[in-house]
């Protein structure tokens, strides 16, 4: 383990010295430049367990997990005004109590979700994550025991969801003593060598999600709605994956929504994170996904020809995954080159972000896939039966869809900017998504009927 992997200690187990520092990677620096108090960049992970957890054992297990993955024990280092880099400072211990047990109340789940979207863990304290443990009392007359929901809130400037899920899986293993090694990834039945896809031009600014009924101006930040659906079936030998079905359903959902709201048809571009990291205990911790954009021409979003849409989607996603590419593209590396003070680069990056707003992708679909860990906390707490993730939904994109599957069910989170949509709008988008996702299961049989009142 190198000095950058573990900070120096000042006890009997190592030499004293200043904490080790790591320059911000490109993704972290761009995110740090563009922080906004109105719409915090948080990742929310919600894990449902059938039983109860012991507070002291959980705190000890989570502390042990942090030390097994010491790259998570970081805080932003102080710097002079003329400093040319942001730097992470690794710490030997957590600066704050990470595991919290909020007082139980009737709307505890709602309040915990609200905090996960509204209150980002500060970058100034190590680690920039928070784990809230919410006890859900048993329903009267059911005979079921109390259950538990874990809310892991992550400051996305420092870390992403898959990395923090890896840490939580380690905590589960330390707590329950059961194997939480990652399952083997599902084998892909389609050809590994992608064909050159027929891709529409990306020169034109993409469509925006049409405004619905935004919430009052004093309601800042993000709203969220979670849903549990069936994992869509695929015909045997289908040339597309579940991820391609999710992508097609997301594109059709937005095209339908925009038609309903009178928006002129425009090309869609959907950002898709790609994560090539291993899932074992050696998984690199940090922001490790690269972002690619899947384009759709307006004429391609035809729900009456879903087989063709799914084939085109599969060709494009395979080709994009196969292409080596920096996490944020080649331009970001130039943008973060430490040739001038970081404060100057921050001002320039924020201005560039505003200017590039019309070219920002329409939405983001983050498909975690099958959760690779059992998240088994032992006999009393049990194994996770539902796991939701949600990604930030800051304007101008304003809407993200995040999916994961656990225990044979698909868990979907719709997250939106309250400046763009209301909770009622989110409910309607969920219904559209469910309709089109179900339709992809029958793509080879007959075209789906459109919801009442919609245009083909």
N, C-alpha and C positions, 0 to 999 in steps of 0.2 A: 504494500500500500504506500503510495507516494505522499509527500508532504501536503499536496493539494487535496488528497483524499481525506486526510484526517488532520485537524488542527493540533498545534503544539499544546501540551498540557503543563501545568505548573505544580503537579503533585509528585508523588514518588514513582509514577508510572511513565515519566517522560521528561524531557528537558523543558525548562521554562523558556518562553519567548513570545513574541507577538503572534496573534492569530494569523494563519495562512490566508492569503487573499487570492481570488480568482477573478480575472476580468470578466465583465458581463459578456456572454455570447451575443451574437447578432440579434436573435429573437428577443432576449431579455432587454437589450438596450433599446430597441425600437418600442417595445411595450412600455418601458420606463419613460421614454420621451413623451408618450401620448397619454399618460394617466389623466383621468378625469374624475373628480369627486362625485359628479352627478350620476355617472354610470361606471361603477367600479368593475375592474377586470377580475372577477372571481370565477373559479370553477367550483361547482357544487356536486358532491357525491353523496348519495343517500342510500344506506344499506339497511335493509329490514331483516331482523332476526326474530325467530319465534319465541325466544326466552329472555331471561334477564342476565345482566352482567354485574359482576362485583366491582365496585368503583376502584378499590385499592389494587386489585389484580389487573384491571384494565390499564390503570395509570402506569403500573410497573411494566406491563407488556408493551405498551406504546413507547415508553421511554427506551426499553430495550430495542425496539424496532428502529427508533431514530438513530441509535448508536450502531446498529448493523448497517444502516444506510447513511453514513455521516454527511454525505453531500447535501442532505436536506437541512442540516443544522447551519443555516446561513442567515446573515443579515446584511443590509447594505452598509458598506463602509463609508465613513466620513471622508470628505475630499476637499481640497481647496477650490476656490472658484475657478482657478485656471486648470484644474485637473482635466486630463484628456480621456479619462475612462471612468465609467462606473465600475465598482468592484464589489464582489461578494466577500464577506469576511466569514470564515468558518469558525464556529464556536464549539468548545468541548461539551457544553451542556445547553439545554434550552434556556432562553432568557425569561420565558413566561410559562405559566401553566397551560399546557396545550389541551388537555382533556378536561372538558367542562360538563357539569351536570345541572342544566337549568331546572328551576323549580317547575314541577308538573302543573299544568293547567289544561283547561278543556280544549284549547286551540294550540296545543304545544307544537304539533307538526307544522301548522301554518306559520306560526311565529318563527320556528327554526328555519323554514324555507325562506321566509322574508329576510332573516338575518344573513343567510348564506348569499343572497343576492345583493344585500345592501351594505354589509359591513365586511370589508376586505381586511384580513389580517395584515398588520403593518409590516412594511419591509424593514423597519428599523429594529425589529425584535426577532430573534431566532427561536424557532423556525417560522416562516410566514404561512403557517397553516393553523387551523383550529378544528378540534373534534368535539362536537356536542353530542351527548348521549341523552336521548329523549325516551323516557319510559311511557309506554302506551298501556293504560289499565285495561284489564279484560272487560269485555262487554258483559253486562248483567245477564245472568241466566244462560250463558253459553258454556260455562265450565272450562273455558280456555284460560291458560295462565297469562300473566302480563307479558307483553312483548317489548322489544327495544328497537329503536331506529337510530342509527349512527349518521350524523351529518358532518361530513368532512368538507370544510371550506378552505379553498386554496387561493392564494394570491397568484394569479396567472402570469404576472411579471417574472416570477421565480420558478414556477413549477407547473406541470400539467397533470391532467387527471390520471392517465395510465401510470405515471411514476408514483403518484401518491397512493394509488390502489395497490401497487407493489408493496409499499411500506405498510399499508393496512393488512395485507395478507400475511406479512411477517409478524405483525402484532397478533393476529388471530392464531398463528401457530404457537407463539410464545405463551399466549393466554390459555388455549385449550389443549396444547400438547399434541395436536393432530396435524397430519401432513397437509400443507397448503401449497404444495408444489404446483406449478402451472400445468394445466392439461395440454396435451399436444394440440397444435392448431389444426383445424379441419383441413383435410386434403382438398385441393381444387381439382375439379373434374375437367375443366376446360384447358385448352392448349396453353403452355407457358410462354410460347413465343407469340407476342401480340401482332395482329395484322395492323397495317398502317390505316388508321381510321379516317373516315371522311368527316372532317371537322369544320364546322362553320367558322367564318371569320370572327376574330376577337377585336377588331379595330373599333367597332361601334361601342359606345357606352352601353352596359347591360341594363335590363329592366330593374326597376326598384320594386319592392313590395309596396303595393298601393296602401295609402293611409286608410285605416279603418276609423274607429272612434277613439281617438287618443284620450287618455285620462287627464284630469285637471292639471294645470301647469305646476301646482305644488307637489304633484306625485312624480318624483324623479325615479331614475333607475330602471330596473327590469322587472317584468312580471313573468310568471312561469305557470305552466300547467303540465302535469304528468299523466301518463296513460299506460295501461297494461294491455297489450294486444297479443294475438297469436303470432308466432313466427311464421312468415309467409312460406307456403309450400312451393316447390319447384318441380316441374316435370322431370322425370329421369333423363339424364343426359342433356339438360338445358345448357345452352352456351353462356348463361349469365349466372351471377351469384345473388345471394340475398342482398348484399350491398348494392348491386345494380337495381334490384327491385325497390329498395329504399330510395335510391337516387331518382328513379323514374317517378315514383309516387310523390316525392318532394317537388320535382319539376312540374308535374301535372297539378298538384295542389296550388302552387303559386300562380300558374297560368290561369287556373280556374278562378282563384281569388281576384286576380287582376282584371279578368273579364267582367266579373260581377261588379267591380268598382269603376268600370269605364276606362281602364288604362289602355293606351294604344299598345298593340302587340310589339314586343321588342325581344331581342335575344336574351336568354337567361344564362348566367354563369353561376355555378354552384361550387363553392370552395369545399374541398374534401381533404382533411388531414390524413396523411399516410405515416404509419409508425412501423419502422423496421427493426426496432429494438428487441432483444431477447427478453423473455418474461421471467427468467430465473432471478436468483438473488444478486446476480451480477448486472442486472439491468441498470443502465445509466440513469441517474436521477437528475431531473431538470426539465426543460422544455425540449423534447426530443422528436416532435413530429415535424414533417415538412408539409407545406400546403400546395396543393395543385387545384386547378380550376377546370371543371367539366362544363363545356359549353353546349347550349341547345338553341337551334334556330326556331323561330315561332312556328313554322310549318311542321316541325318535327314533333311538336307537343300535341299529338293527335291520339286521343284515348281510344279511337276506333281501330287503331293499328298498333296495339301494344307489343306484339311480337317484334315488329321492326324497331320500335323505340327501345326495347330491352336489348336487342342485339347491338344497336348503335351505342347505347350506354355502356355495354360490356366492352366493346372494342375500345372506347375512349378511356375508360377507367383502367383497363389492363395496360394500355400504352402509356398512360400518365404514371402509373406505379412503376413501370419498368425504366423510365427515364431518370438518370441521375441528375439531381437538381439540388442546389442549396435550399435551406429551409424556407427562406422568404424570397428566393430568386437571386439573380446575380447583382441586381442594383442595390440590394440592402447591404451587401458587404462594402460597397463603396461609400454608402451613406454613413456607415459606422466606423470608417477608418479613423484611427486616433491621430489625426494631423492637426486638429484645432481643439480648443477646449470643448468639453462635452456639453456645456451650457449653450454654446453657439450651435452645435449640431442639433441639440434638442429643439431650439427655436426654428431652425431650418426644416427639421423633420415634421414638426407640427404644421408648419405652413404648407409643406408638400402634401401632407395627408389631407388637409382641407382642399387643396387644389385638385387632388386625385380622387376626391369623393365620388364624382359621377362615374368613375371607372371601377369603383369597388364592386366586388361580386354581389349578386342578388341576395344570396343567403349562404349559410354554412350548414352542411350536413356532416356531423361527426359520428361515425358508426364505430363504436368500440368493438362490436362483434360479440361473440360469446365470451362472457367474463371468464378468464382463464383460471381463476382461483376458486376453491371451494368456499373460502371465507368462513371456515368452520371454527367456531369459538368454543367447542366442547359440548359436553352433555347438557348443561343447564341452559346455555344461551343458544346453542344450535347453529345450524348452517344458514347462510343468507338465502332467502327465497325471492328477493327482489333487489335490484341495484339500479338506481337512476343516476345519470350524469346530466349536467347542463353546462353549456359553454356560454361565454359572454355574448350579449346581443346589442352592442353599442351601435348607434347611428353612424354612418348612413345605411349600414346593412339592416340593422333593426330587428332581425329574426334569425334564430338558430334552431336547428333540430338535432338532438343528440339521442342516439339509440344504443342499447346494449341488450343482450339476452342472458337470462339466468333461469335455471330450473325449467327450461323449455318454453319460456314466455319472453316476449319482446317488451322492453321497458323504454318508453319514448318520453322525452322531455321537450316541450315547446317553450322557448324563452324569447321574450320580445322586449323592445324598448317601449316604455310607457308613453313616449312621445309619438309613437307610431300606431300602437294597437291597445285595445282594452282586453279585459278578461273574456268578455263575450266574443271578441274577435278571435282570441286564442282557442276558444271552444269550437268555433266554426272551422278554423284551420285544422284542428284535430279531427273533426268529422270528415273533412275532405281528404285528409291524409289516410285515414282508415279506409275510406271508400276506394281510393285509387290503389292502396297497397293490397287490399283484398282482390281488386281487379287483376293485378299482376299474376295471381295464382291461376287465373283462367285464360291467360293470354293466348294460349294455343287452341282454345276451344271456341270461344265466341267473344265479340266485343262487349264491353260492359255498358250497361245503361247509365246515362248521366243522372246525377241527382236532380230532383225536381227543380225546374226553372232554369237549368243551366243550358248553355249552348254547347254543341259538340266541338 
